[in-house]
């Protein structure tokens, strides 16, 4: 079974003043000990996304596993290690046909019904959220809270990633509720290396 690191940073170019800032943050996160990063770009065109993804791959090398959000084609073209799909993207099985058996596949879920359905697929890990209120999505799904994490843990034996409003202050409670890993965007933006090191210290 896939072994997820406790901290799962997500890099979104929209969160940085320029793309150079995102690349610098990625290198800082790797220097802090992060071994898994997701590249998520909801607004870029395919050409720019591919360029950015390839640059991430070149800068980080083999020490960091890279996950592409949404785009199975760009996952392959950039030589990424896995793909993460949401409820409105390719189905997990369609995604699996494209990326193959060797790459990781993650699926976002937002309620027990979606999680139970995703558990039946070939997905390697499942995400549940938002756990807390989040500002990183324009139209977020309803908050599920720590109770949602506990409920999700009972519904799957697959690795469980919690996402949404997770900070250094609440991350430990999310792991204690049953998550294997916490996905973080906002609380890693300021001084990424120091923030990631503090996260890793809290998560143990």
Legacy VTK file of the C-alpha trace (Angstrom):
# vtk DataFile Version 3.0
C-alpha trace
ASCII
DATASET POLYDATA
POINTS 204 float
0.000 0.000 0.000
1.125 3.537 -0.766
2.934 5.220 2.125
2.076 8.917 2.167
4.238 11.445 3.995
2.496 13.319 6.810
2.803 16.641 4.963
1.444 17.029 1.431
2.148 20.563 0.143
0.148 21.898 -2.808
1.726 24.499 -5.075
-0.650 26.832 -6.917
0.902 29.583 -9.081
-2.073 31.809 -8.233
-0.766 31.996 -4.649
2.552 33.552 -5.681
3.428 36.969 -7.132
5.199 35.243 -10.014
6.172 31.766 -11.128
9.735 32.262 -9.906
8.295 32.534 -6.405
6.573 29.184 -6.815
9.767 27.504 -8.001
11.693 28.990 -5.075
9.021 27.778 -2.652
9.200 24.273 -4.126
12.946 24.170 -3.553
12.520 25.464 -0.001
9.914 22.810 0.749
12.209 20.102 -0.586
15.071 21.473 1.517
12.814 21.242 4.589
12.299 17.536 3.965
9.051 17.420 1.960
9.020 14.364 -0.303
5.684 14.870 -2.069
4.319 17.969 -3.821
1.216 18.592 -5.889
1.172 21.122 -8.719
-2.289 22.662 -9.039
-3.060 25.262 -11.672
-6.734 26.031 -12.279
-6.256 29.019 -14.593
-3.189 28.455 -16.780
-3.211 27.240 -20.355
-1.844 23.786 -21.111
1.399 25.017 -22.651
2.303 27.184 -19.657
1.301 24.464 -17.225
3.520 21.958 -18.994
6.461 24.350 -18.946
6.002 24.988 -15.219
5.560 21.293 -14.462
8.711 20.357 -16.375
10.646 23.072 -14.566
9.479 21.690 -11.218
10.566 18.213 -12.280
13.984 19.505 -13.388
14.581 21.511 -10.215
13.460 18.888 -7.723
14.840 15.772 -9.388
13.991 12.339 -8.053
14.014 13.271 -4.363
10.452 14.625 -4.504
7.424 12.790 -5.891
5.308 15.147 -7.990
1.542 14.910 -8.392
-0.343 16.704 -11.186
-3.778 18.057 -10.373
-6.549 17.266 -12.876
-4.527 16.872 -16.076
-3.649 13.271 -16.929
-2.068 14.336 -20.226
0.271 16.814 -18.541
1.091 14.288 -15.824
2.535 12.026 -18.504
4.149 14.772 -20.563
5.960 16.269 -17.563
7.095 12.919 -16.204
5.183 13.326 -12.932
4.769 10.493 -10.449
1.017 10.690 -10.040
-2.301 12.365 -10.745
-4.976 13.801 -8.479
-8.551 14.165 -9.766
-11.609 15.864 -8.331
-15.287 15.060 -8.543
-15.692 17.091 -11.748
-12.601 15.740 -13.523
-11.919 12.405 -15.217
-13.320 9.414 -13.367
-10.659 7.491 -11.448
-10.883 4.576 -13.860
-10.587 6.802 -16.931
-7.606 8.503 -15.314
-6.032 5.142 -14.506
-6.285 4.063 -18.143
-4.271 7.120 -19.142
-1.599 7.251 -16.422
-1.175 3.489 -16.055
-0.685 1.265 -13.046
2.740 2.543 -11.980
1.703 6.127 -11.192
-0.130 7.178 -8.047
-3.768 8.186 -8.361
-5.597 10.286 -5.786
-9.263 11.303 -5.675
-10.914 14.239 -3.889
-14.100 13.541 -1.946
-16.329 15.810 0.115
-18.838 13.536 1.841
-19.231 9.889 2.944
-21.064 8.894 -0.250
-18.308 10.170 -2.536
-15.621 8.609 -0.371
-17.318 5.209 -0.304
-17.656 5.343 -4.093
-14.013 6.350 -4.589
-12.918 3.558 -2.259
-14.185 1.026 -4.820
-11.899 2.409 -7.538
-8.227 1.788 -8.244
-7.269 5.067 -6.539
-4.163 4.747 -4.377
-5.282 7.360 -1.857
-8.404 9.365 -1.074
-8.708 12.995 0.001
-11.458 14.355 2.237
-12.309 17.996 2.822
-12.585 20.801 3.390
-11.827 19.980 7.028
-11.928 23.625 8.085
-12.966 26.823 6.303
-10.605 27.519 3.406
-9.804 30.521 1.241
-8.007 28.607 -1.521
-11.187 27.719 -3.431
-13.725 30.116 -4.906
-16.731 27.872 -4.186
-15.696 25.423 -1.475
-17.755 22.410 -0.494
-19.320 22.343 2.993
-16.827 21.977 5.832
-16.700 18.393 7.136
-14.733 19.027 10.335
-12.784 16.500 12.376
-15.933 14.386 12.593
-15.780 14.072 8.805
-12.221 12.760 9.044
-13.256 10.170 11.639
-16.182 9.094 9.488
-13.968 8.850 6.402
-11.413 6.756 8.292
-14.093 4.150 9.017
-15.077 3.956 5.344
-11.696 3.179 3.795
-8.448 1.372 4.448
-6.714 3.420 1.752
-4.385 6.249 2.776
-6.430 9.316 3.690
-5.396 12.889 2.938
-7.186 15.699 4.760
-7.394 19.099 3.064
-8.894 22.511 3.694
-7.875 25.170 6.192
-5.187 23.033 7.816
-2.532 24.984 9.721
0.327 24.254 12.091
-2.097 24.969 14.924
-4.679 22.312 13.970
-2.720 19.758 11.898
-2.043 17.400 14.780
-5.757 17.132 15.590
-6.429 16.124 11.979
-3.894 13.291 12.125
-5.308 12.183 15.481
-8.777 12.085 13.902
-7.523 9.462 11.444
-5.878 11.196 8.477
-2.587 9.776 7.219
-1.504 13.047 5.650
-2.472 16.727 5.598
-2.556 18.743 2.372
-1.586 22.370 2.887
-1.513 25.447 0.674
-1.881 28.736 2.569
0.075 27.992 5.750
3.210 27.163 3.743
3.331 30.381 1.705
5.232 32.570 4.154
8.805 31.334 4.650
8.089 27.884 3.130
11.135 26.107 4.531
10.598 27.252 8.120
6.850 26.632 7.887
7.336 23.123 6.511
9.914 22.290 9.182
7.441 23.418 11.851
4.678 21.343 10.255
6.919 18.280 10.194
7.790 18.869 13.833
4.112 19.069 14.807
3.157 16.020 12.730
5.955 13.831 14.081
LINES 1 205
204 0 1 2 3 4 5 6 7 8 9 10 11 12 13 14 15 16 17 18 19 20 21 22 23 24 25 26 27 28 29 30 31 32 33 34 35 36 37 38 39 40 41 42 43 44 45 46 47 48 49 50 51 52 53 54 55 56 57 58 59 60 61 62 63 64 65 66 67 68 69 70 71 72 73 74 75 76 77 78 79 80 81 82 83 84 85 86 87 88 89 90 91 92 93 94 95 96 97 98 99 100 101 102 103 104 105 106 107 108 109 110 111 112 113 114 115 116 117 118 119 120 121 122 123 124 125 126 127 128 129 130 131 132 133 134 135 136 137 138 139 140 141 142 143 144 145 146 147 148 149 150 151 152 153 154 155 156 157 158 159 160 161 162 163 164 165 166 167 168 169 170 171 172 173 174 175 176 177 178 179 180 181 182 183 184 185 186 187 188 189 190 191 192 193 194 195 196 197 198 199 200 201 202 203
